[in-house]
Amino acid sequence: MTPYGSIIIPTHDRASTLPASIRSALAQTVGDIEVLLVGDGVTPEVRRVAQAFARQDGRLRFLDLPKAPLRGVANRDLAVREAAAERIFYNDDDDLLLPSHVEVLGAALDDADIADTPPVSVQPDGSVCLGVHDSAHPAIRRLLIEERFKSVFDTHLAHRKSAYTENAGAWMAATDRRVVLHMLKFFAGDAALRWTSVHRITALSFHGGCRTGMTGEARAREIAHWETRIAAGDLETQIRRAGSYAFYLWVTLSQLRNLGDPSRDAAARHLVGWLENEVALDARQTAALGAVRMIVEGTYPGEADALVAFDDLLEARIGPFFPTGEIVARFAAACPADFMQRLLAGCRPRPALALARLHLAAREGAIDAEAVTAVEAAMAETPEGMRFFFGLAALQCFVAHGDLDAAWGWSERLREIAPHSYRAQRLWRLRLRIARAQGRAAEAREAVREIERLEDCVD
């Protein structure tokens, strides 16, 4: 008998979070499902987890496949083709589906080829960033096609199997490690495919990039906490009340303004209108929404509203890279200098605030010793897994400011704590730039070798 839906979970080495991901997939209000666990050259620990669940619940199938290039796209493609159901859903091996996920998105596929819910990004500190988009709008689809902003994640996506198999297989469109982006681009580029966004909260994304350096045990504890919250019920209402729309609205509106497309302004009004009309925003959310819109448009918001948005935007949100420099630059371009100083004085004290002060000092043309000392102290306070990326944001500030001697010294410090990850390429690209500017031939050659070596890292 054909199941209602097939949930695909690609996995490689996250044995600590995989059990929770599987449990959330199996705990759907629609029980007539299958779960395909797609092993992409898995570790022995992951294999033990997979085999144990397969013995306990006959709805789970474990595809134990060799490691495939580009984060296993060929294995993901095979899983879609092996799936027994017409409705295809996904879950990452470190994310959680709410019990209503298949029910909500499955119903949306009755009248669409692709359906999604806007992302719900859980931060390591427990705060939540909420997405806002409409994938049916042509301007939003263009953001995907032109690789300007990927506001959809596979955990929040569902599609018809026929829409996939009749179009050569979207996973196989990948040309680099950004495999989800390429899959979404493939779908977005086919105007014949009907794509709808359902503005519900049906899944939680725990972005690995923001958790670089966290131990498996720490990640397991975090996800177990959220499992408990899901089981307690009414999590969607709680998240709507406590979450922030500032980050996703900021990036989406900013990228829409960069589109050379007459539909961009209509798309922006459409998204903001949905927020204002369909969501019961509280005073803080409303203030941040208004300030984000005004800053993106280059206008001067009220001080209280600006503070709410500015304070919320300083941190790394999806990946590990701090957007602090860009945020400071955009606010400073629209607001007077004394206003910016008051914003900094009103923010919550934390490491990202020291970064903001450094970037503002650089913008004003004078990075003094006090600002550097404050950033050094803040870097020491940053959680170990994010310390490198915090330091990288400071390094970028020194480079942009033109202080290459200070930048080189800072890069020497960072190379000692750089992760063995392709994300460390940003450090080596900066070192290459500085080395060439300062005539450091040997160091430039070393940077080129490191950039090439890190390109082949799995993570």
Disulfide bonds with the S-S distance in Angstrom:
none
